[in-house]
Amino acid sequence: MISIPVLTLKRLPQYLELLYGFEHEGQDTISATRLAELTGVHMTQVRKDIALTGVVGIPKVGHKVRDLIESIESCLNWKDHSSAFLVGVGRLGSSLLGYSEFKRKGLNIVAGFDTDPSVAGSLVDGVIVHPMDKFANLCRRMKVHIGILTVPADQAQATAELMVESGILAIWNFTPTLLQLDEGIIVEDVDMSASLAVLSRRLSEKYEQDSQQDNKSKNKKNTIDQEKQ
């Protein structure tokens, strides 16, 4: 299995969502040029990304949509369902338990865990929530290697360490905490604060640009009015 750049892995799902739509519409083939137009990714990069999945296109035609879907799904390991445990069944954790798209993309959250006695023993969208003292035993018995972390920030490091001690090899971290774990543990951080910072800054810049443009337009209009007088 070849190593695929992280940025390519983040772009492949974008292509895949478009391909699902094309297939639904009955389209048989698609070109890298068209994918580039729709995603805003340079055509050369789209070709490189697709080549890493191992699919072979048809000269001057492009790729068969079904072949490309299967190749990307296989590359992302979405054909093989991986079991995961989620720890922290608050509002965010509960929402993730009920997110049906995960199963379509190869992730099956088989159980939730929480320290709150009032939550443990409940069902959330068909997923049972266990008390934390059952985590280690169930993790080893069920051979689960993916952990989803949605606990409060001050509990994140200790919970992640428990996950690793119990056999978890990859953690999807939805907390703002930068986990300090062995290098062999895969950690994917979902930094909503960083994403919000980008959104807020770009919006502020847009307001500033629009304001400057409005001022230029007003100044130009005033100049024209003065010349007319």
N, C-alpha and C positions, 0 to 999 in steps of 0.2 A: 504494500500500500504506500503510494507516494505521499509526501507531505504537501499539503495545500496551504497557501498563504491565508492568514486570517481574514484579510480584506476580501479575498475571493469567496471564502466561506460565507461572508456576510452578504455578498452580492447574489450568490446562487439562489437563495430563496426569492429574491425579487424577480429573477427570470422565471422561476417556477410558477409564481402566482400568475404571471402573464400567460404562461404556457397553458395553465389550467383553463384560463379564459378562452384562449384560442381553440383549445380542444373542444370546449363546450359549444363554441360557435361552429364547429365542424371544419376548422381550418387544418389542413394536412401538413403543411410545411411552413417554416419560418426562417428568415435570414438573420444573421448576426447584425446586419445593418438596421433592421427593423427593431430588434431588441435594444440596440444602442439608442435609437431615436426615442423609444418609450421610457427608457430608464435614465437617460442622460449620461450614461457611461460611454466612454470613447469606444468606437467600433473595434479598434485593435485590442483593447482590454477585454471586451466581450468575447472576442475570438479566443484569446488566451485562457479566459475563465472556462469557456466551454471545452476547450481542448484538454484541460486538466481532468474533466469528468470521464474522458476516454471515448466519447461519442464521435463518430465520423460523419461529416456532412456530405451532401451531394454537390459537386461543382456546379456553380452558376444557378443553383436552386436553393441551397441552404440545408436545413436539417428537418427531418420528419419530427413533427411535434411530439408524437407518442414516444419515439426513441429518445428524444432529448429529455422528456419528463422522466422516463425510467432511468436514464443515465444520471441525472442530477439527484433524484431520490436515492439511488444506490450510493452515489458519492457522499451524500449527507447522512447516510445510514438511516434514512426514514422508512425503509422497507422492513427493517427489523425493529420490532417494538422493544424498547428498553424500559425496565421498571425503575421507578423512582419513589423515594420517600420525601414528603414535605414536612418541614418542622416550622411551626408557628402558624396556627390556624386562626389568625385575626382576619381583618377585612381583606387585606391583600392575599393572604394565604387561601382564604375561602374562595376568592375570585379565581385564583389559579386552579384550585381543585375543580371548579366548574367550567373551566375553559376547554371546550370540546375539541378545538383545533390541535391540541397537543397529541391526541391519539392519531390524528391523520398524519402527523409529522413524526411519528415513531416514539413518542414518549407517553408512557402509561403510569400515572401517579397512583400507585396501588394502596397507599396508606398515608394518613396525616398523623402528626404528633403535636402535643401541646402540654404545657405544664399546668394549665388551668383545669382544675377538677371539673368545672362546670361544662367544659368543652369536650374533654376526654369521654369517649363512649358514644359520642353523637355521630350522626351521618351527615356529611356535607356533599351534596350532589352524588350520592351513592358511594362515597368514599368514607370508610370508617376512620375516626380519629382516636388514636391510642394515647395513653399517658406516656410521658418520656421514659419512664423506667422500663418500658418494653422495647425501646428502640434497638438497643444493641443485640438482644436475643433475636428479634424478628429480622433484623438486617442480615445477620449471619445465616439464619435458617432459610430465608428467602433469596439469599445471595444477591441482594440489591446493591448496586455500586454508584448510583446517582442520588445525590441529596439536594433538595431545594430549600434554601435558607430564607425564611421570611419572619425571623424573630426580631424583637427590638435590638437596636444597635449594641446596647451594653451586654447582651447575651450572645452576640454573634460568635465571638472568638471561642468561647467555651463550648458552644453548641457545635461549632465546626470541628473542634478537636474531638468531641465525642463521636461525631460522624466518622471521622478518619479512623479512630480506634475501633469502630464497629465494622469497618470494611468498606466504607465509602471511598471511591477513587476520584469522583468528579463532583464538584459543588457548584450549583447555580446560585450565586449570591445576590439576593435582592436587598441586602442591607447596605448602608453607607460605610460599613467597616471594611478596612483593608486587612484581610485575613493573613495571619502569619502561620503558614503551614509548610510541610516538607515540599521540596521542589517537585517531587513525583506526583503530587496531588494536583489535578486539573481544577482551576478555579475560573469561572466566567462571571465577571461582575456586571450586574445590571445597574449602572449608576444613573438613577433618575435625576439626582441633583445636577450632575454634569450636563445631562440632556436638557434639563430645564434652564440651566445657565446659558447654554447655546441659544435656546429658543428666545429667552428674555433679551439677551444681548442683540440678537439679530433683529428682533422687533424694535428695540430701541434705536438701532441704526437705521431701520426703515423709516421710523417716525422722523428722525433727524434729516434723512435724505428728502423725504416728502416735504418737510418744512422748508428746507433750503430751496427746493424746486418751486414751491408756492411763492416764496419771497422773490425769487428770480422772475417769476411770471408777473408778480405784482409790480416789481420795479420796471420791468419792460413795458407794462401797460401804462404806468405813470409817465415814463419817458415819452411814449407815443402820444399820450394825452397832452403833455406839455408842448411837444412839437406842433401839435395841431393848433394849440392856442397861439 
